[in-house]
């Protein structure tokens, strides 16, 4: 029974990660294409302000 619960939690984490990367694809593309720290910081504009502290690039 505990194995089923663990598997369900693992699948939920994978699904959440996939969804975040799909929804914020523009941000991750910008981040991968930027060559400088300044370029990476400008990618924070692709995120909603409430998510910048969580996912955004820090100075």
PDBQT receptor file of N, H, CA, C and O in Angstrom, charges set to zero:
ATOM      1  N   UNK A   1       0.817  -1.193   0.000  1.00  0.00    +0.000 N 
ATOM      2  CA  UNK A   1       0.000   0.000   0.000  1.00  0.00    +0.000 C 
ATOM      3  C   UNK A   1       0.865   1.264   0.000  1.00  0.00    +0.000 C 
ATOM      4  O   UNK A   1       0.559   2.223  -0.709  1.00  0.00    +0.000 OA
ATOM      5  N   UNK A   2       1.939   1.268   0.790  1.00  0.00    +0.000 N 
ATOM      6  H   UNK A   2       2.187   0.489   1.365  1.00  0.00    +0.000 HD
ATOM      7  CA  UNK A   2       2.784   2.462   0.848  1.00  0.00    +0.000 C 
ATOM      8  C   UNK A   2       3.509   2.685  -0.477  1.00  0.00    +0.000 C 
ATOM      9  O   UNK A   2       3.833   3.820  -0.827  1.00  0.00    +0.000 OA
ATOM     10  N   UNK A   3       3.763   1.606  -1.211  1.00  0.00    +0.000 N 
ATOM     11  H   UNK A   3       3.500   0.684  -0.927  1.00  0.00    +0.000 HD
ATOM     12  CA  UNK A   3       4.388   1.744  -2.525  1.00  0.00    +0.000 C 
ATOM     13  C   UNK A   3       3.484   2.467  -3.506  1.00  0.00    +0.000 C 
ATOM     14  O   UNK A   3       3.950   3.253  -4.331  1.00  0.00    +0.000 OA
ATOM     15  N   UNK A   4       2.197   2.201  -3.414  1.00  0.00    +0.000 N 
ATOM     16  H   UNK A   4       1.818   1.563  -2.744  1.00  0.00    +0.000 HD
ATOM     17  CA  UNK A   4       1.228   2.888  -4.271  1.00  0.00    +0.000 C 
ATOM     18  C   UNK A   4       1.165   4.376  -3.957  1.00  0.00    +0.000 C 
ATOM     19  O   UNK A   4       1.087   5.205  -4.863  1.00  0.00    +0.000 OA
ATOM     20  N   UNK A   5       1.200   4.704  -2.693  1.00  0.00    +0.000 N 
ATOM     21  H   UNK A   5       1.264   4.029  -1.957  1.00  0.00    +0.000 HD
ATOM     22  CA  UNK A   5       1.172   6.109  -2.283  1.00  0.00    +0.000 C 
ATOM     23  C   UNK A   5       2.435   6.816  -2.763  1.00  0.00    +0.000 C 
ATOM     24  O   UNK A   5       2.366   7.937  -3.267  1.00  0.00    +0.000 OA
ATOM     25  N   UNK A   6       3.572   6.174  -2.610  1.00  0.00    +0.000 N 
ATOM     26  H   UNK A   6       3.628   5.264  -2.200  1.00  0.00    +0.000 HD
ATOM     27  CA  UNK A   6       4.837   6.749  -3.061  1.00  0.00    +0.000 C 
ATOM     28  C   UNK A   6       4.835   6.950  -4.570  1.00  0.00    +0.000 C 
ATOM     29  O   UNK A   6       5.295   7.982  -5.058  1.00  0.00    +0.000 OA
ATOM     30  N   UNK A   7       4.325   5.983  -5.307  1.00  0.00    +0.000 N 
ATOM     31  H   UNK A   7       3.950   5.144  -4.910  1.00  0.00    +0.000 HD
ATOM     32  CA  UNK A   7       4.254   6.101  -6.763  1.00  0.00    +0.000 C 
ATOM     33  C   UNK A   7       3.324   7.239  -7.175  1.00  0.00    +0.000 C 
ATOM     34  O   UNK A   7       3.624   7.975  -8.115  1.00  0.00    +0.000 OA
ATOM     35  N   UNK A   8       2.216   7.384  -6.488  1.00  0.00    +0.000 N 
ATOM     36  H   UNK A   8       1.973   6.786  -5.725  1.00  0.00    +0.000 HD
ATOM     37  CA  UNK A   8       1.281   8.461  -6.803  1.00  0.00    +0.000 C 
ATOM     38  C   UNK A   8       1.904   9.825  -6.534  1.00  0.00    +0.000 C 
ATOM     39  O   UNK A   8       1.713  10.760  -7.312  1.00  0.00    +0.000 OA
ATOM     40  N   UNK A   9       2.642   9.944  -5.446  1.00  0.00    +0.000 N 
ATOM     41  H   UNK A   9       2.797   9.185  -4.813  1.00  0.00    +0.000 HD
ATOM     42  CA  UNK A   9       3.320  11.206  -5.133  1.00  0.00    +0.000 C 
ATOM     43  C   UNK A   9       4.385  11.508  -6.179  1.00  0.00    +0.000 C 
ATOM     44  O   UNK A   9       4.517  12.652  -6.614  1.00  0.00    +0.000 OA
ATOM     45  N   UNK A  10       5.141  10.503  -6.584  1.00  0.00    +0.000 N 
ATOM     46  H   UNK A  10       5.034   9.573  -6.231  1.00  0.00    +0.000 HD
ATOM     47  CA  UNK A  10       6.176  10.696  -7.605  1.00  0.00    +0.000 C 
ATOM     48  C   UNK A  10       5.557  11.135  -8.923  1.00  0.00    +0.000 C 
ATOM     49  O   UNK A  10       6.080  12.039  -9.576  1.00  0.00    +0.000 OA
ATOM     50  N   UNK A  11       4.463  10.518  -9.324  1.00  0.00    +0.000 N 
ATOM     51  H   UNK A  11       4.039   9.784  -8.794  1.00  0.00    +0.000 HD
ATOM     52  CA  UNK A  11       3.790  10.913 -10.564  1.00  0.00    +0.000 C 
ATOM     53  C   UNK A  11       3.233  12.326 -10.477  1.00  0.00    +0.000 C 
ATOM     54  O   UNK A  11       3.253  13.059 -11.466  1.00  0.00    +0.000 OA
ATOM     55  N   UNK A  12       2.744  12.715  -9.324  1.00  0.00    +0.000 N 
ATOM     56  H   UNK A  12       2.727  12.120  -8.520  1.00  0.00    +0.000 HD
ATOM     57  CA  UNK A  12       2.231  14.070  -9.149  1.00  0.00    +0.000 C 
ATOM     58  C   UNK A  12       3.350  15.100  -9.275  1.00  0.00    +0.000 C 
ATOM     59  O   UNK A  12       3.151  16.163  -9.862  1.00  0.00    +0.000 OA
ATOM     60  N   UNK A  13       4.520  14.791  -8.729  1.00  0.00    +0.000 N 
ATOM     61  H   UNK A  13       4.682  13.927  -8.253  1.00  0.00    +0.000 HD
ATOM     62  CA  UNK A  13       5.664  15.705  -8.835  1.00  0.00    +0.000 C 
ATOM     63  C   UNK A  13       6.106  15.833 -10.284  1.00  0.00    +0.000 C 
ATOM     64  O   UNK A  13       6.379  16.940 -10.750  1.00  0.00    +0.000 OA
ATOM     65  N   UNK A  14       6.181  14.729 -10.998  1.00  0.00    +0.000 N 
ATOM     66  H   UNK A  14       5.960  13.830 -10.619  1.00  0.00    +0.000 HD
ATOM     67  CA  UNK A  14       6.575  14.756 -12.413  1.00  0.00    +0.000 C 
ATOM     68  C   UNK A  14       5.556  15.547 -13.227  1.00  0.00    +0.000 C 
ATOM     69  O   UNK A  14       5.937  16.357 -14.072  1.00  0.00    +0.000 OA
ATOM     70  N   UNK A  15       4.277  15.323 -12.985  1.00  0.00    +0.000 N 
ATOM     71  H   UNK A  15       3.968  14.664 -12.299  1.00  0.00    +0.000 HD
ATOM     72  CA  UNK A  15       3.235  16.043 -13.716  1.00  0.00    +0.000 C 
ATOM     73  C   UNK A  15       3.294  17.543 -13.433  1.00  0.00    +0.000 C 
ATOM     74  O   UNK A  15       3.121  18.350 -14.347  1.00  0.00    +0.000 OA
ATOM     75  N   UNK A  16       3.534  17.920 -12.195  1.00  0.00    +0.000 N 
ATOM     76  H   UNK A  16       3.675  17.265 -11.453  1.00  0.00    +0.000 HD
ATOM     77  CA  UNK A  16       3.623  19.339 -11.843  1.00  0.00    +0.000 C 
ATOM     78  C   UNK A  16       4.826  19.994 -12.511  1.00  0.00    +0.000 C 
ATOM     79  O   UNK A  16       4.722  21.111 -13.019  1.00  0.00    +0.000 OA
ATOM     80  N   UNK A  17       5.960  19.309 -12.514  1.00  0.00    +0.000 N 
ATOM     81  H   UNK A  17       6.045  18.402 -12.102  1.00  0.00    +0.000 HD
ATOM     82  CA  UNK A  17       7.162  19.841 -13.158  1.00  0.00    +0.000 C 
ATOM     83  C   UNK A  17       6.942  20.012 -14.652  1.00  0.00    +0.000 C 
ATOM     84  O   UNK A  17       7.308  21.041 -15.220  1.00  0.00    +0.000 OA
ATOM     85  N   UNK A  18       6.352  19.021 -15.288  1.00  0.00    +0.000 N 
ATOM     86  H   UNK A  18       6.055  18.185 -14.827  1.00  0.00    +0.000 HD
ATOM     87  CA  UNK A  18       6.077  19.091 -16.724  1.00  0.00    +0.000 C 
ATOM     88  C   UNK A  18       5.124  20.242 -17.040  1.00  0.00    +0.000 C 
ATOM     89  O   UNK A  18       5.322  20.964 -18.017  1.00  0.00    +0.000 OA
ATOM     90  N   UNK A  19       4.100  20.412 -16.222  1.00  0.00    +0.000 N 
ATOM     91  H   UNK A  19       3.939  19.826 -15.428  1.00  0.00    +0.000 HD
ATOM     92  CA  UNK A  19       3.126  21.476 -16.444  1.00  0.00    +0.000 C 
ATOM     93  C   UNK A  19       3.766  22.851 -16.313  1.00  0.00    +0.000 C 
ATOM     94  O   UNK A  19       3.505  23.734 -17.130  1.00  0.00    +0.000 OA
ATOM     95  N   UNK A  20       4.596  23.040 -15.303  1.00  0.00    +0.000 N 
ATOM     96  H   UNK A  20       4.808  22.322 -14.640  1.00  0.00    +0.000 HD
ATOM     97  CA  UNK A  20       5.274  24.330 -15.118  1.00  0.00    +0.000 C 
ATOM     98  C   UNK A  20       6.165  24.631 -16.317  1.00  0.00    +0.000 C 
ATOM     99  O   UNK A  20       6.169  25.760 -16.808  1.00  0.00    +0.000 OA
ATOM    100  N   UNK A  21       6.917  23.650 -16.797  1.00  0.00    +0.000 N 
ATOM    101  H   UNK A  21       6.914  22.733 -16.398  1.00  0.00    +0.000 HD
ATOM    102  CA  UNK A  21       7.793  23.888 -17.939  1.00  0.00    +0.000 C 
ATOM    103  C   UNK A  21       6.998  24.140 -19.210  1.00  0.00    +0.000 C 
ATOM    104  O   UNK A  21       7.442  24.903 -20.068  1.00  0.00    +0.000 OA
ATOM    105  N   UNK A  22       5.844  23.524 -19.349  1.00  0.00    +0.000 N 
ATOM    106  H   UNK A  22       5.484  22.904 -18.652  1.00  0.00    +0.000 HD
ATOM    107  CA  UNK A  22       5.009  23.737 -20.526  1.00  0.00    +0.000 C 
ATOM    108  C   UNK A  22       4.368  25.120 -20.499  1.00  0.00    +0.000 C 
ATOM    109  O   UNK A  22       4.346  25.815 -21.514  1.00  0.00    +0.000 OA
ATOM    110  N   UNK A  23       3.851  25.517 -19.349  1.00  0.00    +0.000 N 
ATOM    111  H   UNK A  23       3.869  24.952 -18.524  1.00  0.00    +0.000 HD
ATOM    112  CA  UNK A  23       3.167  26.805 -19.228  1.00  0.00    +0.000 C 
ATOM    113  C   UNK A  23       4.150  27.967 -19.361  1.00  0.00    +0.000 C 
ATOM    114  O   UNK A  23       3.829  28.981 -19.980  1.00  0.00    +0.000 OA
ATOM    115  N   UNK A  24       5.343  27.827 -18.786  1.00  0.00    +0.000 N 
ATOM    116  H   UNK A  24       5.604  27.003 -18.282  1.00  0.00    +0.000 HD
ATOM    117  CA  UNK A  24       6.330  28.910 -18.811  1.00  0.00    +0.000 C 
ATOM    118  C   UNK A  24       7.458  28.613 -19.785  1.00  0.00    +0.000 C 
ATOM    119  O   UNK A  24       8.618  28.906 -19.497  1.00  0.00    +0.000 OA
ATOM    120  N   UNK A  25       7.131  28.037 -20.929  1.00  0.00    +0.000 N 
ATOM    121  H   UNK A  25       6.188  27.799 -21.163  1.00  0.00    +0.000 HD
ATOM    122  CA  UNK A  25       8.119  27.683 -21.951  1.00  0.00    +0.000 C 
ATOM    123  C   UNK A  25       8.903  28.910 -22.429  1.00  0.00    +0.000 C 
ATOM    124  O   UNK A  25      10.113  28.824 -22.638  1.00  0.00    +0.000 OA
ATOM    125  N   UNK A  26       8.223  30.054 -22.604  1.00  0.00    +0.000 N 
ATOM    126  H   UNK A  26       7.240  30.124 -22.435  1.00  0.00    +0.000 HD
ATOM    127  CA  UNK A  26       8.906  31.268 -23.061  1.00  0.00    +0.000 C 
ATOM    128  C   UNK A  26      10.015  31.677 -22.095  1.00  0.00    +0.000 C 
ATOM    129  O   UNK A  26      11.090  32.098 -22.522  1.00  0.00    +0.000 OA
ATOM    130  N   UNK A  27       9.756  31.554 -20.809  1.00  0.00    +0.000 N 
ATOM    131  H   UNK A  27       8.883  31.212 -20.463  1.00  0.00    +0.000 HD
ATOM    132  CA  UNK A  27      10.766  31.905 -19.810  1.00  0.00    +0.000 C 
ATOM    133  C   UNK A  27      11.975  30.985 -19.917  1.00  0.00    +0.000 C 
ATOM    134  O   UNK A  27      13.112  31.455 -19.938  1.00  0.00    +0.000 OA
ATOM    135  N   UNK A  28      11.738  29.676 -19.986  1.00  0.00    +0.000 N 
ATOM    136  H   UNK A  28      10.814  29.294 -19.969  1.00  0.00    +0.000 HD
ATOM    137  CA  UNK A  28      12.851  28.728 -20.038  1.00  0.00    +0.000 C 
ATOM    138  C   UNK A  28      13.629  28.849 -21.345  1.00  0.00    +0.000 C 
ATOM    139  O   UNK A  28      14.847  28.670 -21.349  1.00  0.00    +0.000 OA
ATOM    140  N   UNK A  29      12.953  29.148 -22.458  1.00  0.00    +0.000 N 
ATOM    141  H   UNK A  29      11.963  29.293 -22.455  1.00  0.00    +0.000 HD
ATOM    142  CA  UNK A  29      13.645  29.367 -23.729  1.00  0.00    +0.000 C 
ATOM    143  C   UNK A  29      14.522  30.609 -23.643  1.00  0.00    +0.000 C 
ATOM    144  O   UNK A  29      15.673  30.593 -24.078  1.00  0.00    +0.000 OA
ATOM    145  N   UNK A  30      13.981  31.679 -23.084  1.00  0.00    +0.000 N 
ATOM    146  H   UNK A  30      13.046  31.692 -22.730  1.00  0.00    +0.000 HD
ATOM    147  CA  UNK A  30      14.753  32.912 -22.908  1.00  0.00    +0.000 C 
ATOM    148  C   UNK A  30      15.975  32.656 -22.036  1.00  0.00    +0.000 C 
ATOM    149  O   UNK A  30      17.071  33.126 -22.345  1.00  0.00    +0.000 OA
ATOM    150  N   UNK A  31      15.793  31.923 -20.960  1.00  0.00    +0.000 N 
ATOM    151  H   UNK A  31      14.903  31.542 -20.709  1.00  0.00    +0.000 HD
ATOM    152  CA  UNK A  31      16.881  31.639 -20.029  1.00  0.00    +0.000 C 
ATOM    153  C   UNK A  31      17.986  30.826 -20.703  1.00  0.00    +0.000 C 
ATOM    154  O   UNK A  31      19.168  31.104 -20.503  1.00  0.00    +0.000 OA
ATOM    155  N   UNK A  32      17.611  29.833 -21.493  1.00  0.00    +0.000 N 
ATOM    156  H   UNK A  32      16.651  29.608 -21.656  1.00  0.00    +0.000 HD
ATOM    157  CA  UNK A  32      18.604  28.999 -22.173  1.00  0.00    +0.000 C 
ATOM    158  C   UNK A  32      19.323  29.748 -23.287  1.00  0.00    +0.000 C 
ATOM    159  O   UNK A  32      20.481  29.449 -23.579  1.00  0.00    +0.000 OA
ATOM    160  N   UNK A  33      18.655  30.718 -23.916  1.00  0.00    +0.000 N 
ATOM    161  H   UNK A  33      17.714  30.960 -23.678  1.00  0.00    +0.000 HD
ATOM    162  CA  UNK A  33      19.259  31.452 -25.021  1.00  0.00    +0.000 C 
ATOM    163  C   UNK A  33      20.108  32.635 -24.571  1.00  0.00    +0.000 C 
ATOM    164  O   UNK A  33      20.911  33.143 -25.354  1.00  0.00    +0.000 OA
ATOM    165  N   UNK A  34      19.951  33.083 -23.334  1.00  0.00    +0.000 N 
ATOM    166  H   UNK A  34      19.299  32.671 -22.698  1.00  0.00    +0.000 HD
ATOM    167  CA  UNK A  34      20.691  34.264 -22.883  1.00  0.00    +0.000 C 
ATOM    168  C   UNK A  34      22.146  33.902 -22.594  1.00  0.00    +0.000 C 
ATOM    169  O   UNK A  34      22.450  32.850 -22.032  1.00  0.00    +0.000 OA
ATOM    170  N   UNK A  35      23.020  34.800 -22.993  1.00  0.00    +0.000 N 
ATOM    171  H   UNK A  35      22.773  35.655 -23.450  1.00  0.00    +0.000 HD
ATOM    172  CA  UNK A  35      24.458  34.564 -22.863  1.00  0.00    +0.000 C 
ATOM    173  C   UNK A  35      25.079  35.297 -21.680  1.00  0.00    +0.000 C 
ATOM    174  O   UNK A  35      26.184  34.963 -21.253  1.00  0.00    +0.000 OA
ATOM    175  N   UNK A  36      24.379  36.289 -21.154  1.00  0.00    +0.000 N 
ATOM    176  H   UNK A  36      23.481  36.560 -21.501  1.00  0.00    +0.000 HD
ATOM    177  CA  UNK A  36      24.933  37.080 -20.058  1.00  0.00    +0.000 C 
ATOM    178  C   UNK A  36      23.970  37.083 -18.875  1.00  0.00    +0.000 C 
ATOM    179  O   UNK A  36      22.804  36.709 -19.004  1.00  0.00    +0.000 OA
ATOM    180  N   UNK A  37      24.468  37.502 -17.744  1.00  0.00    +0.000 N 
ATOM    181  H   UNK A  37      25.415  37.806 -17.639  1.00  0.00    +0.000 HD
ATOM    182  CA  UNK A  37      23.635  37.613 -16.540  1.00  0.00    +0.000 C 
ATOM    183  C   UNK A  37      22.543  38.656 -16.748  1.00  0.00    +0.000 C 
ATOM    184  O   UNK A  37      21.417  38.478 -16.284  1.00  0.00    +0.000 OA
ATOM    185  N   UNK A  38      22.870  39.740 -17.443  1.00  0.00    +0.000 N 
ATOM    186  H   UNK A  38      23.784  39.884 -17.820  1.00  0.00    +0.000 HD
ATOM    187  CA  UNK A  38      21.872  40.766 -17.733  1.00  0.00    +0.000 C 
ATOM    188  C   UNK A  38      20.756  40.199 -18.595  1.00  0.00    +0.000 C 
ATOM    189  O   UNK A  38      19.582  40.506 -18.389  1.00  0.00    +0.000 OA
ATOM    190  N   UNK A  39      21.127  39.374 -19.558  1.00  0.00    +0.000 N 
ATOM    191  H   UNK A  39      22.081  39.124 -19.726  1.00  0.00    +0.000 HD
ATOM    192  CA  UNK A  39      20.125  38.723 -20.394  1.00  0.00    +0.000 C 
ATOM    193  C   UNK A  39      19.239  37.796 -19.596  1.00  0.00    +0.000 C 
ATOM    194  O   UNK A  39      18.030  37.735 -19.819  1.00  0.00    +0.000 OA
ATOM    195  N   UNK A  40      19.838  37.072 -18.662  1.00  0.00    +0.000 N 
ATOM    196  H   UNK A  40      20.821  37.122 -18.480  1.00  0.00    +0.000 HD
ATOM    197  CA  UNK A  40      19.051  36.175 -17.818  1.00  0.00    +0.000 C 
ATOM    198  C   UNK A  40      18.092  36.962 -16.929  1.00  0.00    +0.000 C 
ATOM    199  O   UNK A  40      16.951  36.551 -16.721  1.00  0.00    +0.000 OA
ATOM    200  N   UNK A  41      18.559  38.090 -16.408  1.00  0.00    +0.000 N 
ATOM    201  H   UNK A  41      19.486  38.424 -16.577  1.00  0.00    +0.000 HD
ATOM    202  CA  UNK A  41      17.695  38.912 -15.553  1.00  0.00    +0.000 C 
ATOM    203  C   UNK A  41      16.500  39.457 -16.332  1.00  0.00    +0.000 C 
ATOM    204  O   UNK A  41      15.411  39.597 -15.775  1.00  0.00    +0.000 OA
ATOM    205  N   UNK A  42      16.695  39.766 -17.619  1.00  0.00    +0.000 N 
ATOM    206  H   UNK A  42      17.580  39.652 -18.071  1.00  0.00    +0.000 HD
ATOM    207  CA  UNK A  42      15.583  40.277 -18.420  1.00  0.00    +0.000 C 
ATOM    208  C   UNK A  42      14.530  39.202 -18.676  1.00  0.00    +0.000 C 
ATOM    209  O   UNK A  42      13.387  39.524 -19.000  1.00  0.00    +0.000 OA
ATOM    210  N   UNK A  43      14.896  37.940 -18.535  1.00  0.00    +0.000 N 
ATOM    211  H   UNK A  43      15.825  37.678 -18.271  1.00  0.00    +0.000 HD
ATOM    212  CA  UNK A  43      13.928  36.852 -18.715  1.00  0.00    +0.000 C 
ATOM    213  C   UNK A  43      12.885  36.836 -17.607  1.00  0.00    +0.000 C 
ATOM    214  O   UNK A  43      11.819  36.244 -17.773  1.00  0.00    +0.000 OA
ATOM    215  N   UNK A  44      13.173  37.474 -16.486  1.00  0.00    +0.000 N 
ATOM    216  H   UNK A  44      14.039  37.955 -16.351  1.00  0.00    +0.000 HD
ATOM    217  CA  UNK A  44      12.194  37.535 -15.396  1.00  0.00    +0.000 C 
ATOM    218  C   UNK A  44      10.908  38.231 -15.837  1.00  0.00    +0.000 C 
ATOM    219  O   UNK A  44       9.861  38.046 -15.218  1.00  0.00    +0.000 OA
ATOM    220  N   UNK A  45      10.982  39.040 -16.915  1.00  0.00    +0.000 N 
ATOM    221  H   UNK A  45      11.833  39.190 -17.418  1.00  0.00    +0.000 HD
ATOM    222  CA  UNK A  45       9.788  39.714 -17.424  1.00  0.00    +0.000 C 
ATOM    223  C   UNK A  45       8.777  38.723 -17.990  1.00  0.00    +0.000 C 
ATOM    224  O   UNK A  45       7.598  39.054 -18.122  1.00  0.00    +0.000 OA
ATOM    225  N   UNK A  46       9.218  37.516 -18.325  1.00  0.00    +0.000 N 
ATOM    226  H   UNK A  46      10.175  37.247 -18.218  1.00  0.00    +0.000 HD
ATOM    227  CA  UNK A  46       8.325  36.494 -18.881  1.00  0.00    +0.000 C 
ATOM    228  C   UNK A  46       7.484  35.808 -17.799  1.00  0.00    +0.000 C 
ATOM    229  O   UNK A  46       6.519  35.110 -18.110  1.00  0.00    +0.000 OA
ATOM    230  N   UNK A  47       7.851  36.006 -16.540  1.00  0.00    +0.000 N 
ATOM    231  H   UNK A  47       8.635  36.573 -16.288  1.00  0.00    +0.000 HD
ATOM    232  CA  UNK A  47       7.140  35.364 -15.430  1.00  0.00    +0.000 C 
ATOM    233  C   UNK A  47       6.159  36.334 -14.783  1.00  0.00    +0.000 C 
ATOM    234  O   UNK A  47       6.374  37.546 -14.821  1.00  0.00    +0.000 OA
ATOM    235  N   UNK A  48       5.084  35.816 -14.190  1.00  0.00    +0.000 N 
ATOM    236  H   UNK A  48       4.909  34.831 -14.160  1.00  0.00    +0.000 HD
ATOM    237  CA  UNK A  48       4.229  36.681 -13.377  1.00  0.00    +0.000 C 
ATOM    238  C   UNK A  48       5.022  37.180 -12.159  1.00  0.00    +0.000 C 
ATOM    239  O   UNK A  48       5.867  36.452 -11.638  1.00  0.00    +0.000 OA
ATOM    240  N   UNK A  49       4.761  38.394 -11.709  1.00  0.00    +0.000 N 
ATOM    241  H   UNK A  49       4.074  38.985 -12.132  1.00  0.00    +0.000 HD
ATOM    242  CA  UNK A  49       5.536  38.955 -10.586  1.00  0.00    +0.000 C 
ATOM    243  C   UNK A  49       5.550  38.077  -9.337  1.00  0.00    +0.000 C 
ATOM    244  O   UNK A  49       6.531  38.077  -8.593  1.00  0.00    +0.000 OA
ATOM    245  N   UNK A  50       4.485  37.340  -9.104  1.00  0.00    +0.000 N 
ATOM    246  H   UNK A  50       3.688  37.341  -9.708  1.00  0.00    +0.000 HD
ATOM    247  CA  UNK A  50       4.440  36.511  -7.896  1.00  0.00    +0.000 C 
ATOM    248  C   UNK A  50       5.369  35.299  -7.979  1.00  0.00    +0.000 C 
ATOM    249  O   UNK A  50       5.724  34.726  -6.950  1.00  0.00    +0.000 OA
ATOM    250  N   UNK A  51       5.767  34.903  -9.190  1.00  0.00    +0.000 N 
ATOM    251  H   UNK A  51       5.479  35.368 -10.026  1.00  0.00    +0.000 HD
ATOM    252  CA  UNK A  51       6.644  33.739  -9.344  1.00  0.00    +0.000 C 
ATOM    253  C   UNK A  51       8.114  34.096  -9.513  1.00  0.00    +0.000 C 
ATOM    254  O   UNK A  51       8.967  33.208  -9.503  1.00  0.00    +0.000 OA
ATOM    255  N   UNK A  52       8.424  35.375  -9.668  1.00  0.00    +0.000 N 
ATOM    256  H   UNK A  52       7.731  36.096  -9.676  1.00  0.00    +0.000 HD
ATOM    257  CA  UNK A  52       9.825  35.770  -9.832  1.00  0.00    +0.000 C 
ATOM    258  C   UNK A  52      10.667  35.368  -8.623  1.00  0.00    +0.000 C 
ATOM    259  O   UNK A  52      11.782  34.883  -8.819  1.00  0.00    +0.000 OA
ATOM    260  N   UNK A  53      10.198  35.541  -7.378  1.00  0.00    +0.000 N 
ATOM    261  H   UNK A  53       9.293  35.934  -7.218  1.00  0.00    +0.000 HD
ATOM    262  CA  UNK A  53      11.029  35.087  -6.246  1.00  0.00    +0.000 C 
ATOM    263  C   UNK A  53      11.237  33.573  -6.214  1.00  0.00    +0.000 C 
ATOM    264  O   UNK A  53      12.225  33.100  -5.653  1.00  0.00    +0.000 OA
ATOM    265  N   UNK A  54      10.322  32.809  -6.807  1.00  0.00    +0.000 N 
ATOM    266  H   UNK A  54       9.519  33.193  -7.264  1.00  0.00    +0.000 HD
ATOM    267  CA  UNK A  54      10.415  31.349  -6.764  1.00  0.00    +0.000 C 
ATOM    268  C   UNK A  54      11.272  30.813  -7.900  1.00  0.00    +0.000 C 
ATOM    269  O   UNK A  54      12.218  30.063  -7.661  1.00  0.00    +0.000 OA
ATOM    270  N   UNK A  55      10.947  31.195  -9.146  1.00  0.00    +0.000 N 
ATOM    271  H   UNK A  55      10.179  31.804  -9.339  1.00  0.00    +0.000 HD
ATOM    272  CA  UNK A  55      11.620  30.649 -10.322  1.00  0.00    +0.000 C 
ATOM    273  C   UNK A  55      12.608  31.610 -10.962  1.00  0.00    +0.000 C 
ATOM    274  O   UNK A  55      13.479  31.181 -11.719  1.00  0.00    +0.000 OA
ATOM    275  N   UNK A  56      12.491  32.899 -10.676  1.00  0.00    +0.000 N 
ATOM    276  H   UNK A  56      11.784  33.248 -10.061  1.00  0.00    +0.000 HD
ATOM    277  CA  UNK A  56      13.272  33.909 -11.375  1.00  0.00    +0.000 C 
ATOM    278  C   UNK A  56      14.756  33.876 -11.057  1.00  0.00    +0.000 C 
ATOM    279  O   UNK A  56      15.200  33.265 -10.085  1.00  0.00    +0.000 OA
ATOM    280  N   UNK A  57      15.514  34.564 -11.922  1.00  0.00    +0.000 N 
ATOM    281  H   UNK A  57      15.154  35.061 -12.711  1.00  0.00    +0.000 HD
ATOM    282  CA  UNK A  57      16.960  34.680 -11.746  1.00  0.00    +0.000 C 
ATOM    283  C   UNK A  57      17.220  35.760 -10.705  1.00  0.00    +0.000 C 
ATOM    284  O   UNK A  57      16.675  36.860 -10.787  1.00  0.00    +0.000 OA
ATOM    285  N   UNK A  58      18.056  35.437  -9.729  1.00  0.00    +0.000 N 
ATOM    286  H   UNK A  58      18.500  34.543  -9.663  1.00  0.00    +0.000 HD
ATOM    287  CA  UNK A  58      18.404  36.399  -8.690  1.00  0.00    +0.000 C 
ATOM    288  C   UNK A  58      19.623  37.202  -9.126  1.00  0.00    +0.000 C 
ATOM    289  O   UNK A  58      20.480  36.703  -9.855  1.00  0.00    +0.000 OA
ATOM    290  N   UNK A  59      19.689  38.454  -8.670  1.00  0.00    +0.000 N 
ATOM    291  H   UNK A  59      18.992  38.859  -8.078  1.00  0.00    +0.000 HD
ATOM    292  CA  UNK A  59      20.842  39.298  -9.004  1.00  0.00    +0.000 C 
ATOM    293  C   UNK A  59      22.053  38.886  -8.219  1.00  0.00    +0.000 C 
ATOM    294  O   UNK A  59      23.119  39.485  -8.369  1.00  0.00    +0.000 OA
TER     295      UNK A  59
